[in-house]
Amino acid sequence: MKTIKVPGKNNKHKVLLYAISTCAWCKREKSFLRENNIEFEYVDIDLCSSEDREKARKDIIDRGGRLSYPAIIIDNKKIINGFHEDRIKEALED
């Protein structure tokens, strides 16, 4: 699955975002990460092949997440469904 990398000065965490290209909450989450200079990678799953879409769904479910977007995975450990600025900030402060 091909991800799009967004560079940022804050790169102490590995951040992966599963999003939908037309989703307002997904756009807000991407903007939040950019505005806070957080390096991250993302996949707009609606623009992926059906095979990659299924891989993303499986990844989210296997990590204990729900199939709702945005879904952010921090350091391959913590998953946060939805745009929750406070929870994302807290996870990135560790």
Short mmCIF file of the C-alpha atoms (twelve columns), coordinates in Angstrom:
data_MODEL
# 
_entry.id   MODEL 
# 
loop_
_atom_site.group_PDB 
_atom_site.id 
_atom_site.type_symbol 
_atom_site.label_atom_id 
_atom_site.label_alt_id 
_atom_site.label_comp_id 
_atom_site.label_asym_id 
_atom_site.label_seq_id 
_atom_site.Cartn_x 
_atom_site.Cartn_y 
_atom_site.Cartn_z 
_atom_site.pdbx_PDB_model_num 
ATOM 1  C CA . MET A 1  0.000   0.000  0.000  1 
ATOM 2  C CA . LYS A 2  1.437   3.348  -1.030 1 
ATOM 3  C CA . THR A 3  1.419   6.085  1.586  1 
ATOM 4  C CA . ILE A 4  1.923   9.811  1.127  1 
ATOM 5  C CA . LYS A 5  4.570   11.247 3.442  1 
ATOM 6  C CA . VAL A 6  4.150   14.732 4.871  1 
ATOM 7  C CA . PRO A 7  7.400   16.037 6.351  1 
ATOM 8  C CA . GLY A 8  7.471   17.779 9.711  1 
ATOM 9  C CA . LYS A 9  9.964   18.866 12.351 1 
ATOM 10 C CA . ASN A 10 8.228   16.770 15.007 1 
ATOM 11 C CA . ASN A 11 9.207   13.294 13.857 1 
ATOM 12 C CA . LYS A 12 9.808   11.432 17.111 1 
ATOM 13 C CA . HIS A 13 6.683   9.339  16.551 1 
ATOM 14 C CA . LYS A 14 5.620   7.199  13.600 1 
ATOM 15 C CA . VAL A 15 2.203   8.479  12.588 1 
ATOM 16 C CA . LEU A 16 -0.012  6.759  10.022 1 
ATOM 17 C CA . LEU A 17 -3.404  8.167  9.091  1 
ATOM 18 C CA . TYR A 18 -6.112  6.269  7.252  1 
ATOM 19 C CA . ALA A 19 -8.472  8.812  5.749  1 
ATOM 20 C CA . ILE A 20 -11.115 9.385  3.091  1 
ATOM 21 C CA . SER A 21 -10.245 12.120 0.604  1 
ATOM 22 C CA . THR A 22 -13.638 13.870 0.811  1 
ATOM 23 C CA . CYS A 23 -14.172 13.546 4.585  1 
ATOM 24 C CA . ALA A 24 -14.243 16.883 6.424  1 
ATOM 25 C CA . TRP A 25 -12.930 15.350 9.680  1 
ATOM 26 C CA . CYS A 26 -10.097 13.664 7.803  1 
ATOM 27 C CA . LYS A 27 -9.156  17.003 6.200  1 
ATOM 28 C CA . ARG A 28 -9.206  18.672 9.626  1 
ATOM 29 C CA . GLU A 29 -6.950  15.982 11.063 1 
ATOM 30 C CA . LYS A 30 -4.447  16.372 8.210  1 
ATOM 31 C CA . SER A 31 -4.496  20.156 8.718  1 
ATOM 32 C CA . PHE A 32 -4.002  19.740 12.469 1 
ATOM 33 C CA . LEU A 33 -0.962  17.502 11.925 1 
ATOM 34 C CA . ARG A 34 0.522   19.922 9.363  1 
ATOM 35 C CA . GLU A 35 -0.129  22.995 11.534 1 
ATOM 36 C CA . ASN A 36 1.625   21.293 14.460 1 
ATOM 37 C CA . ASN A 37 4.560   20.369 12.212 1 
ATOM 38 C CA . ILE A 38 4.069   16.647 12.861 1 
ATOM 39 C CA . GLU A 39 5.603   14.305 10.323 1 
ATOM 40 C CA . PHE A 40 3.059   11.731 9.186  1 
ATOM 41 C CA . GLU A 41 2.074   9.381  6.424  1 
ATOM 42 C CA . TYR A 42 -1.443  8.943  5.159  1 
ATOM 43 C CA . VAL A 43 -3.532  6.826  2.861  1 
ATOM 44 C CA . ASP A 44 -6.795  8.045  1.338  1 
ATOM 45 C CA . ILE A 45 -8.431  4.654  1.277  1 
ATOM 46 C CA . ASP A 46 -11.205 5.698  -1.113 1 
ATOM 47 C CA . LEU A 47 -8.507  6.325  -3.739 1 
ATOM 48 C CA . CYS A 48 -6.812  2.925  -3.221 1 
ATOM 49 C CA . SER A 49 -7.322  -0.351 -5.005 1 
ATOM 50 C CA . SER A 50 -9.881  -2.682 -3.448 1 
ATOM 51 C CA . GLU A 51 -6.998  -4.911 -2.319 1 
ATOM 52 C CA . ASP A 52 -5.283  -2.033 -0.457 1 
ATOM 53 C CA . ARG A 53 -8.623  -0.887 0.947  1 
ATOM 54 C CA . GLU A 54 -9.102  -4.353 2.422  1 
ATOM 55 C CA . LYS A 55 -5.548  -4.311 3.882  1 
ATOM 56 C CA . ALA A 56 -6.279  -0.977 5.576  1 
ATOM 57 C CA . ARG A 57 -9.577  -2.248 6.990  1 
ATOM 58 C CA . LYS A 58 -7.874  -5.374 8.328  1 
ATOM 59 C CA . ASP A 59 -5.072  -3.287 9.864  1 
ATOM 60 C CA . ILE A 60 -7.575  -1.063 11.693 1 
ATOM 61 C CA . ILE A 61 -9.656  -3.994 12.970 1 
ATOM 62 C CA . ASP A 62 -6.580  -6.021 14.005 1 
ATOM 63 C CA . ARG A 63 -5.425  -3.067 16.126 1 
ATOM 64 C CA . GLY A 64 -8.767  -2.911 17.916 1 
ATOM 65 C CA . GLY A 65 -10.102 0.096  16.021 1 
ATOM 66 C CA . ARG A 66 -13.467 0.694  14.395 1 
ATOM 67 C CA . LEU A 67 -14.055 1.121  10.695 1 
ATOM 68 C CA . SER A 68 -14.554 4.850  10.903 1 
ATOM 69 C CA . TYR A 69 -12.355 7.576  9.538  1 
ATOM 70 C CA . PRO A 70 -10.070 9.239  10.227 1 
ATOM 71 C CA . ALA A 71 -8.136  6.474  11.961 1 
ATOM 72 C CA . ILE A 72 -4.683  7.430  13.208 1 
ATOM 73 C CA . ILE A 73 -2.067  4.937  14.360 1 
ATOM 74 C CA . ILE A 74 0.772   6.224  16.498 1 
ATOM 75 C CA . ASP A 75 4.007   4.236  16.856 1 
ATOM 76 C CA . ASN A 76 2.278   1.081  15.583 1 
ATOM 77 C CA . LYS A 77 0.623   0.797  19.018 1 
ATOM 78 C CA . LYS A 78 -2.127  3.312  19.677 1 
ATOM 79 C CA . ILE A 79 -5.128  3.783  17.399 1 
ATOM 80 C CA . ILE A 80 -7.519  6.724  17.631 1 
ATOM 81 C CA . ASN A 81 -10.718 6.711  15.581 1 
ATOM 82 C CA . GLY A 82 -12.184 10.089 14.708 1 
ATOM 83 C CA . PHE A 83 -10.626 13.526 15.051 1 
ATOM 84 C CA . HIS A 84 -9.879  14.018 18.747 1 
ATOM 85 C CA . GLU A 85 -7.278  16.770 18.969 1 
ATOM 86 C CA . ASP A 86 -6.744  16.307 22.722 1 
ATOM 87 C CA . ARG A 87 -6.182  12.539 22.454 1 
ATOM 88 C CA . ILE A 88 -3.781  12.971 19.532 1 
ATOM 89 C CA . LYS A 89 -1.777  15.646 21.405 1 
ATOM 90 C CA . GLU A 90 -1.633  13.418 24.476 1 
ATOM 91 C CA . ALA A 91 -0.428  10.396 22.473 1 
ATOM 92 C CA . LEU A 92 2.248   12.479 20.740 1 
ATOM 93 C CA . GLU A 93 3.566   13.909 24.021 1 
ATOM 94 C CA . ASP A 94 4.678   10.503 25.326 1 
# 
